[in-house]
Structures are given as structure tokens and as C-alpha cells.
Amino acid sequence: MKTTTALLLILGLSSAVYGATATAQERDSDDRPNIVFIFADDLGIGDTSVYGSKVIATPHIDALAASGVRFTQGYVSHPVCSPSRAGLLTGRYQQRHGWEFNPARRDQQAGMDLEQDTLADALKDLGYATGMVGKWHLGQAEAHHPMSRGFDEYFGVLAGGSQFFETLPEGGAFAGNGAPVARSPYNAVYRGREAVEVEQYLVDAFTDEALSFIDDHAEEPFFLYLSHTTPHTPLQATKTYLDRYGHVQDLPTRVYAAMVAALDDSVGAVVARLKELGLYENTLIAFLSDNGCAGYIGNACSNLDFAGFKRYHQEGGIRVPYILSWPERLEENTVYQRPVSSLDLMSTFTAAAGAERETEDSVNLLPFLDGGRSGDPHDYLYWRAGPTQAIRDGRWKMIKYKLTDFTAADLDQTGRLTPPPAGWSTAAPLGLVTLLYDLDSDPQESNNLADEYPQVVRRLELEYQDWDAQLPRPSEAILPAIRSTLIEVDGNSIQIIF
């Protein structure tokens, strides 16, 4: 199963052969893998059948997991869309480079720090053709456009989401606030740098574009970033996918399930095309979600029995479906149970490409998966969103949330708190509540053990302080903290800022 090339990768000897200065002849005989990264948007860990959904069937995602490695403790670096993407695409905690909070519509001219290299930059330097399809959400200005950040080609939505269809098709349906309207300049679909009209259901349009990219670059190493907007709101689906869930009576749940079905079909179509072209065995495919599913869509989704949702730093907000498949290199039907991070894709992808790009936060997972290394890839994983702090090791997880005297009466019609003009202060005048969970025995985070294990709390506090001291302050972030809401945790009223 492991080729000579794979052994060279393990030994770190292949960069001389496969570096960015490789000759055309060397690239013609290149047997480095193609790399395909499929990213779901707000997909809960309980929304695929391979991770335990009892409502939604995802045969293609399940098959992808069976062909490689399914991670049971895969994490993202933030529980909302844009910061999570900024961390993943740079392989660095996004707080290091100032992208700590989700942008608002007013922030569309801002973008992720231009000094940061992206996965696309790194793989392009190694001679890969780079293409992106789908959601960007890291800046709309020219300098922040995907084609200014390492991608040769782009088709997708620069904003945080868009309409899946602009008019309701026959047999289609929407739920909640998902009534179709015309796309605005803010959430338009772009081909390259030009806005285009798209009548096709957006999930299907993105899939077709991904297949075209694979066809066009089948003769050279390529990196495809397929960043779907599904199943993020608006909840909209076509008859093709709704018909599979006619037995589901709750409308939001039915539409959401149909949107996941479209995502699953997309995964299946990509794998099928790779097989048709003889590329599948030597393609590294990753499948993740950018955060947990959203609790504000009427309980239409599932984070299994994990506490919390998107925006929360409990497991339901940051533990996601995480799958790697590479038939030539990784054993099939593997379940990996140690904590890993979305940040690890930078080192893993570039190592597979022949010249590992190390960062202070990204770990090459390949040696941990093929037996070359043992132990945990990370001693600690960290999170920060303004005043919110979180850290975990192999067993323990500590969260500190900001206590508040805001009440539900202070929320606006969108369920958020109206921010001050300069954004939310990250100070906590009423203090922070400390939560400590033993994830070995209580992954549902139902029993706060902070009072029982003060020595564990202190150890994690010190480790967190060491990490936090390396970072700019939240007040120095590129964007102000605009988005905020209230949650209740362990009997406490909490303000979360995201």
C-alpha cells in the first residue's frame, strides 16, 4: 500500500525531487497525490450516518470514511465560519493574525491578513494547479479575493452565504427565514472576479464546477478546495433532494436533510469522477465542517449528544466530522480517536505534496496514521473568542465564559445583542465562570468538575496563559467584535462574542 514515494515522504527526502523548481519532465512523471478538500458549512457531527445520524442517510460520505480514516475527535479552531476558515487555510490559530471574529456586512472591504500564506499559496509553490469552488468568507476586496490568495481559478460566493435559488422551483421548499430572494452584490456568485447569474441549485452548480476543474487538470497535480455553502441557512432545497425525506414531518428538518443529501451527492460525484479518470487511488481527500450545526434553525440538525451548537465552545460547536482518504497511503476502515485540529491540514497536505510547510500550530497527521509516530499529535488545543477561553489536553477540557446581566429582553429580532458603535469590549466586569470537564468519562460536558479538581484547573490556566501571551489582544483584531448573543451554561447567563 505504501509506495516508494510514500516512504520518501515519511523520511522527508522527497522535497528535492518534488520542490517548486521541479522540471516539466519531473512533473510529467510526478506521482504526488492530487488533493481535494471538501468543506461543509454548519454541518453538525450528528448529521451524517457514519457519525450516527438516525435521520439523514449519507452513503457517499460514509463510503469516503470507509475508504480511509474517520476521526472521532476532530476539531476546528473556532465555532463560527470565518475565523474557522482563516485558521484552517493558514495552518495557524487565526488569533495570531488578527481574524478572531466573524465579519459583518459592513466589513466586506476588510479581509484576512495579507501577510499570511494560505494552503493554496503553499501548494501552488509546489507546482500544484489550485482551484476553489464555493464559499470564501475571508474578504471581498480585490486584494483579499481567492485569486489574490493562491488560487488559480475561482467560482463561488465571496460572502458568508447566499441563496441556493433565487425563485422557488417547482416542488422546492424553504423553511424558517429561507424565502428565496434575488442575490445582492454582497452575496453574488462570482466566476473569477466577475459576478455571474446562476439558475441551477447552488449545491449542484458548485459540484459541476468542481468536476470541470478535475477534468481540466487531470494531467497534473492539483489542489481543489470545494467549499460548499450547504447546509448553512437559508434552508432551501429542490424536489430532487426533498423527495428522499418525504417521511420527515417537520419542515425545517426535512429541508435541512435534503440539503445534506445534496452535499452527500456532491461527495459521491467527486469520488466517481476521480475513479473514472484513474486518479482516485492517489488522491488525498479531506472532508470536514467549519463548525457545529446551528441551534437557531429549529432543532433541525444534530451535534449528537454533545453540548452546544455553532458559536459555543462546548463540543457541539467545535467537534466536527473529520475524514481523510488516500487509498495508496492510508489504511481503509480506520478510526482514529486522538484529538486533531483543522489546523493540521496545512502540514498534512504539504507533506503529502513533498515539502511539509510547518507552522507553530499545524501537525502532519500522516505519520500518526500510518504507524510512523505514536502518541497525541497535540499536547493541547486552544480556543479564544474575545473573553471566551478554552483549552483541552488528552483528557481534560476547561472553558471560561463571560458572565452577564443581559437578559433575553435585550436581544434583537435576530436573537443577537445590539453592539456598541465600536464593537463589544472583551472585558468581563462580572467575571468569568470556569467549567472543567473530563472528556474521557463525560464528553457531553454535563458535569462541571472545576471545584473538585483545582489543580487541573490551575495547570490548564497556566498553559492557556502561555499560549495567550503569544497572541495580539482581541482589541487589536482586524475586525471589531460585532456579533454577540446570550446562552445559559451550568445555570449561568453567559454572553458569547463571535
Secondary structure, 3 states (H helix, E strand, C coil): CCCHHHHHHHHCCCHHHHCCCCCHHHHHCCCCCEEEEEEECCCCCCCCHHHCCCCCCCHHHHHHHHCCEEECCEECCCCCHHHHHHHHHHCCCHHHHCCCCCCCHHHCCCECCCCCCCHHHHHHHCCCEEEEEEECCCECCHHHCHHHCCCCEEEEECCCCCCCCCCCCCCCEEECCCCCCCCCCCCCEEECCEEECCCCCHHHHHHHHHHHHHHHCCCCCEEEEEECCCCCCCEEECHHHHHHHCCCCCHHHHHHHHHHHHHHHHHHHHHHHHHHCCCHHHEEEEEEECCCCCCCCCCCCCCCCCCCCCCCCCHHHHECCEEEECCCCCCCCEEECCCEEHHHHHHHHHHHCCCCCCCCCCCCCHHHHCCCCCCCCCCCEEEEECCEEEEECCCEEEEEEEECCCCHHHECCCCCECCCCCCCCCCCCCCEEEEEEECCCCCCCCCCCCCCCHHHHHHHHHHHHHHHCCCCCHHHCCCCCCCEEEEEECCEEEEEEC
